[in-house]
């Protein structure tokens, strides 16, 4: 859509803009498509069923982050909104994708929960003004994760009592893509750990305390995002 173009907004987004944000005619608004496209405009007209947004300039394309972290976390059995919190914070911190990991101690995740998590991602993207949508992949078993670990130059697995993450990063070179793997409540089995290590994963510790799945995931992701931002880009 070019400058002067008009977009009709209705449904949930119309309700959110007018009832929650209390926007009205002539208010400035930014629309984005989840693919890096951003366009500035204003509300031209509001009626009972929707509103018309008019573009005040041509759209721009914002490039994605250079380093992309892919999260694989066994959160299928988490209760009380903890899985929602995990996915919401991964969205805010800038993870490129999140994949529910199926393990011996977390073997399933309901289809209804996956649908709900997609809605959580959408809401979090709007709240934090994230221009590139985070992907929520279908649930994956360890067997299918192993080839990805083998292909990735950076794959970190949170393991209790392993070498502290920060110590490991001092000897690691920044790459354009990496994997973050976190096990379920009760941790990975010894066999699962051995298979991931044989595939090339690096075990890292996150301090002296035993962390919940969602806490470990966010601690690992936040540290790696900050580390990636502080490193020179590959091939620079």
Secondary structure by P-SEA (a helix, b strand, c coil): ccccbbbbbccaaaaaacccccccccbbbbbbccccbbbbbccccccccbbbbbbcbbbbbbbcccbbbbbbccccccccaaaaaaaaaaaaacccccccccccccccccaaaaaaaaaaaaaaaaaacccbbbbbccccccccaaaaaaaccbbbbbbccccccccccccccccccbbbbbbccccccaaaaaaaaaabbbbbbcccccccaaaaaaaaaaaaaaaaaacccccc
